[in-house]
């Protein structure tokens, strides 16, 4: 821009990169909190302790939302300046703060419960409670019908088998889109091979209509992994 000021965004890009690292730390913290909660259920600990882990997850979700809003405010500010090309260098700090505040005003407690990691936490917790015959107060009315034990065992054993390798899974991951579970290494190999072919990876589960499986769709299925590990221990011959 003739006569205008040239603004370098290198330091901004570096700061955004650092913030994304912070976001990964939050995600790791939420993964740890999920595993702790599952351990508590598995060991039949006090429900109050499990509920505390849920409050920890919500705190992490709040941190993640705040960080996401700040990153969005920075990115929106940079986009605005690049678009408008002002003659004078604006106060970037004030612009970012203004946009960040506007985003934070829209905050709602229900937003935290829509956090992807929190949703996964609650789903895994519910499945773990069902596996050990435990129910929270909200789940009690949902399980009035008794399921035949033999059918339940047969179904759980079938779920242990990867649809790709046809072997019992060791590190199962669940597809968030279609809900199917696979051995992590096997599904990642399929995705990588299709990427090299510049094609989309279809869900390998027979009958599934999901035609674009991505790495970002996959989340660890901790409940299933624990069930598999438990069965493996029970099936080991006694020395």
C-alpha positions in Angstrom: 0.0 0.0 0.0 1.6 3.3 -1.1 2.6 5.5 1.8 1.1 3.1 4.2 2.7 1.3 7.1 4.0 -2.3 6.7 2.9 -4.6 9.5 4.8 -7.9 10.1 2.7 -10.6 11.5 5.5 -13.0 12.2 5.3 -12.5 16.0 1.6 -13.0 15.8 2.0 -16.3 14.0 4.5 -17.4 16.6 2.1 -16.5 19.4 -0.7 -18.4 17.8 1.5 -21.5 17.4 2.3 -21.3 21.2 -1.4 -21.0 22.0 -2.2 -24.1 19.9 0.4 -25.9 22.0 -1.4 -24.8 25.1 -4.6 -26.2 23.6 -2.9 -29.5 23.2 -2.0 -29.5 26.9 -5.6 -28.9 27.8 -6.7 -31.8 25.6 -4.1 -34.0 27.3 -5.4 -32.9 30.7 -9.0 -33.9 29.6 -7.8 -37.3 28.5 -6.1 -37.8 31.8 -9.2 -36.7 33.7 -11.3 -39.2 31.6 -9.0 -42.1 32.5 -9.0 -41.2 36.2 -12.8 -41.1 36.2 -13.0 -44.5 34.5 -10.5 -45.9 37.0 -12.8 -44.6 39.8 -15.8 -46.4 38.4 -13.9 -49.5 37.7 -12.7 -49.6 41.3 -16.1 -48.8 42.6 -15.0 -45.6 44.3 -17.3 -43.0 45.8 -19.6 -41.4 43.2 -18.7 -38.0 44.6 -15.2 -38.5 43.4 -16.4 -39.4 39.9 -18.6 -36.3 39.9 -15.6 -34.2 40.9 -13.8 -35.4 37.8 -16.8 -34.2 35.8 -16.4 -30.8 37.3 -12.7 -30.9 36.3 -13.7 -31.7 32.8 -16.0 -28.7 32.7 -13.2 -26.5 34.0 -10.9 -27.7 31.2 -13.8 -27.0 28.8 -14.0 -23.5 30.0 -10.2 -23.0 29.6 -10.5 -24.5 26.1 -13.3 -22.1 25.2 -11.5 -19.1 26.5 -8.3 -20.0 24.6 -10.3 -20.7 21.4 -12.0 -17.3 21.7 -8.7 -15.5 22.1 -7.1 -17.3 19.2 -10.2 -16.4 17.1 -10.0 -12.8 18.2 -6.3 -12.6 17.1 -7.0 -14.3 13.7 -10.0 -12.0 13.1 -7.9 -9.0 13.9 -5.1 -10.0 11.5 -7.7 -10.7 8.8 -9.3 -7.3 9.3 -6.0 -5.4 9.0 -4.9 -7.4 6.0 -8.3 -6.6 4.4 -8.5 -2.9 5.3 -4.8 -2.1 4.9 -5.0 1.0 7.3 -2.6 3.9 6.7 -1.6 4.0 10.4 -0.7 1.0 12.5 -3.6 0.3 14.8 -3.3 -0.8 18.4 -3.5 -4.6 17.9 -3.9 -5.3 21.6 -7.0 -3.1 21.8 -8.5 -4.6 18.7 -7.9 -8.2 19.9 -9.3 -7.3 23.4 -12.5 -5.8 21.8 -13.1 -8.9 19.6 -12.3 -11.3 22.5 -14.7 -9.5 24.9 -17.5 -9.7 22.2 -17.0 -13.4 21.9 -16.9 -13.9 25.7 -20.2 -12.1 26.1 -21.9 -14.9 24.2 -20.7 -17.5 26.7 -23.3 -19.9 28.0 -22.9 -22.7 30.5 -24.5 -25.1 28.1 -21.6 -24.4 25.7 -19.2 -26.2 28.0 -21.3 -29.4 27.9 -21.1 -29.4 24.1 -17.3 -29.5 24.3 -16.2 -32.5 22.2 -13.9 -33.9 24.9 -16.6 -33.5 27.6 -19.2 -35.3 25.5 -16.7 -38.2 24.9 -16.0 -38.2 28.7 -19.8 -38.6 29.5 -20.3 -41.3 26.9 -17.3 -43.3 28.1 -18.4 -42.8 31.8 -22.0 -44.0 31.0 -20.7 -47.1 29.2 -18.3 -47.9 32.0 -21.1 -47.7 34.5 -23.3 -50.0 32.4 -20.4 -52.5 32.1 -20.1 -52.7 35.9 -23.8 -52.6 36.6 -23.6 -49.1 38.1 -26.0 -46.3 37.3 -26.1 -42.7 38.1 -29.3 -41.1 39.2 -30.1 -39.8 35.7 -29.4 -43.2 34.1 -31.5 -45.2 36.5 -34.9 -44.7 34.7 -33.3 -45.5 31.4 -32.4 -49.1 32.3 -35.7 -50.6 33.6 -35.6 -53.4 31.1 -33.4 -56.4 31.9 -31.2 -57.7 29.1 -30.5 -61.4 28.9 -27.0 -62.0 30.3 -26.0 -64.5 27.6 -26.9 -62.2 24.8 -25.1 -59.3 26.4 -21.9 -61.4 26.8 -22.1 -62.6 23.2 -22.5 -59.0 21.9 -19.6 -57.7 24.0 -17.4 -60.5 22.7 -18.3 -59.6 19.1 -17.5 -56.0 19.7 -14.0 -57.0 20.6 -13.3 -58.0 17.0 -11.9 -55.4 14.6 -13.8 -55.3 11.3 -10.5 -54.8 9.5 -8.2 -57.4 11.0 -10.9 -59.8 12.2 -8.9 -60.2 15.4 -9.5 -59.1 18.9 -8.5 -55.4 19.3 -5.6 -54.2 21.5 -6.0 -50.5 21.0 -9.6 -49.7 19.9 -10.6 -46.3 18.6 -14.1 -45.2 17.9 -15.3 -43.3 14.9 -17.2 -40.2 16.2 -19.3 -40.0 13.0 -20.7 -43.5 12.6 -19.9 -45.0 16.1 -17.9 -48.0 14.8 -14.7 -49.2 16.4 -11.5 -50.5 14.9 -8.0 -51.4 15.8 -6.1 -48.0 15.7 -3.1 -49.2 13.6 -5.4 -50.9 11.1 -7.7 -48.0 10.4 -4.8 -45.5 10.3 -3.1 -47.6 7.6 -6.3 -47.5 5.5 -6.6 -43.8 5.8 -2.9 -43.3 4.9 -3.1 -45.5 1.9 -6.2 -43.8 0.6 -4.6 -40.4 1.2 -1.7 -41.5 -1.0 -4.2 -42.4 -3.7 -5.9 -39.0 -3.2 -9.1 -40.8 -2.3 -11.4 -40.9 0.8 -11.4 -43.8 3.2 -14.7 -45.5 3.7 -15.7 -47.0 7.1 -14.7 -50.7 6.8 -17.7 -51.9 8.8 -20.0 -53.8 6.5 -23.2 -51.9 5.9 -21.9 -48.5 7.1 -22.6 -45.6 4.8 -19.9 -43.3 6.2 -17.6 -42.6 3.2 -15.0 -40.2 4.5 -13.2 -41.4 7.6 -10.6 -38.9 8.9 -8.0 -39.1 11.6 -9.8 -36.4 13.5 -12.9 -38.6 13.6 -11.1 -41.2 15.8 -11.1 -41.2 19.6 -9.7 -43.8 22.0 -12.4 -46.2 23.2 -11.1 -46.6 26.8 -14.1 -48.5 28.0 -13.8 -51.2 25.3 -10.1 -51.4 25.9 -10.6 -52.0 29.6 -13.2 -54.7 28.8 -10.8 -56.4 26.5 -7.9 -56.2 28.9 -10.2 -57.6 31.7 -11.2 -60.6 29.5 -7.6 -61.2 28.6 -6.6 -61.4 32.2 -9.5 -63.8 33.0 -8.5 -66.1 30.1 -4.9 -66.4 31.1 -4.0 -69.8 32.5 -3.3 -69.9 36.2 0.4 -70.8 37.0 
